[in-house]
Amino acid sequence: MQLLSFRPEIELPVTLILVAPVVVVSFLFYMLRWAGRRSTEVRAGKWPIVEARVNSSYELDENQTILSTEFWLQSHGEEEDTQRDYIPSWQPAIQYSYRVAGEIYAGTYFLPQTYTDGYLASEAGKFWIGKTINVRYNPARPGQSLFLVKDGAPGRSRVSRLGSDKPYVTQISLN
């Protein structure tokens, strides 16, 4: 490991100097997203309610983000011969559609719990498929909607640690 020395008694790994700002910026980005989501939830309490149908679900591996300790242990500084267990963190999401003034819109709700087993996360999302839920939509922008606890959500929607809340599509079939 290359070390950078400012004074003879202080030695810092170069990786720490390069990585620390990235971690701080990523954390601030997450906190801004979290505060924005909570602010929108408060405003959404006054929005109109509409029935929505849950059409699908997916899971995100939260360990693929720079804010994950698993990410850093896997790719930055963990010795290859060190034995440790990988602890996955799967976040399930449901996707729903609703109609406002004859137009169809879609939204996503992240279930509040994460899972260490991808199968369990998948099952948690699949449980909701086909169900009718009540969502609130922004009358000024009908494409913006939220599934709130007071309308039947199982908890506050989780704010993903990932920069994107969309699944990675690796293969698609139109059969």
N, C-alpha and C positions, 0 to 999 in steps of 0.2 A: 504494500500500500504506500503510495507516495504521500509524503507529509510536507506541509508548508509551514515554515517557521517564521513568525513575526519577530519574536525575541528568542533568545536561546532557551528560556524556560517554558515557552508556550509553543506547542506543536499541534496543528489541526490537520486532519485528513482533508485533502483537496476535494474529495467527494462531498464532505460536509459543507464546505464553502460554496460549492456549486449547487447543491441540492436544497439547502436551507431556504433560500429565497423562493424556490419553486413550491416547496411545501407551504410556506406562509401565504403565497399568492393563491394557491389551490384552496387552502383553508378559508381565506377571506371570500373567495368566489362561492364556496359552499355556504358560508354564513349569509351572504347577500341573497342567494337563492332561497335559503331557509326563511329569512326575514320577509322576502317578497311573497313567498307562499303563504306565510301566516297572515300577512297584511291582506292578501287577496281573500283568504278564508273569512276574515272579519267583514269585508265588504260584501262577500257572496251571501252572507246571512240574509241580506235584503233582496237578493235576486229572485226572479220567478222560479218555480219548481216545474219540472217536466219529467215524465216517465222516460226511462232509457232502458235499453236491453243490452245485457253483457254478451258480446259476440265472441271474444277470445281472451286469451291470457298469454303471458310470457314471463320469463325469469331473466334477471340480470345478475351476472357474477360481479359483486361489488369489489372483489379483490383485484380487478383490472384497473384500479384507479391509483393515482399517485398518493392519495390520502390513506391507502390501506397499508397496514404493517406487513401483510403478506406480500404485497408488491415489492416493498423494499427488501424484505428478507430473501425473496426469490431472485431478485435481479441486481441488488446492490449490497455487496459486502458479506453475504452469507457464504461461508466456506463450502465448497462442493462436497467435502467429506463429512460435514456436520449432519447428523441425523436429527430431523425434527419433523413433526407431523404438520401437514398442510391443513389449515382450518378454513374451509370454504364459507362464503357468506352469500347466499342466494336471496335475491329480493324479487318476490312475485308482483306482477301488475295485471290488472284486468283492463280490457278495452271495451267501451260501450258506445252505442250510437243512440241518437235522439233526434226528434223532429221539432223544428220551430218554424212557423209560418210556411209550412210546406217544404222547407229545405232540410236535408239530412246533415247532421253534424256528428262528430266523434270525439271521444275524450278518453283519457287514461287515468286510472286511479291506482296508486301503489299501496298495496296492503301494508299495514303497519309493522308486521313481523318479518324478520329475516330467518333463514333456515340454513343449517349446515349441510343438509341433504337436498340435492337438486330435485329428487323425486318428490319429496315432501313439499317443496316450494311449488312445483308443478301442480301437484294435487290441490294445494291451497287455492291456486288461481283457477283451476278447472272447476272447482266447487261452485264458482260464481257463474260459469257459462250457462246461458239460457235464462238466467234470472232477470226479473224486472226490478230496477232500482229507481229511486228518485234523485235526480241531480238538479243543481241550480245552474242557470246559465246567465251570462251577462247580456242584458237586453240591448246594450249598445254594440256588443260584439258577440252574437249568438254562438260562435264557434268556441268561446271560452266557457268552460263549465267546471264544476267541482261536485264531488260526492262528499257530503259533510256528515259528521257523526250525528247531528240532530235530525238528519234525513235517512238514517239507517246504516251509515258506513260503520265498519267494525272498529274504527279508530281513526286518528288523524293520518292523512296520507303521508307516507314516509318520503322524505326528500333524499333522493339518491346521492351517494357520494360521487357518482360518475358525472362527468361533464355533460353527458347526454343521457336522457331517459329513454332512448329508443333502443330496441334490440338490434344486434348485429345480424343482418340477413346474409347467410352464407350460401343458401340454395333456395331456389324457388321453383315451384312446379305449377303449371296451369292445367293440370289434368282434371 
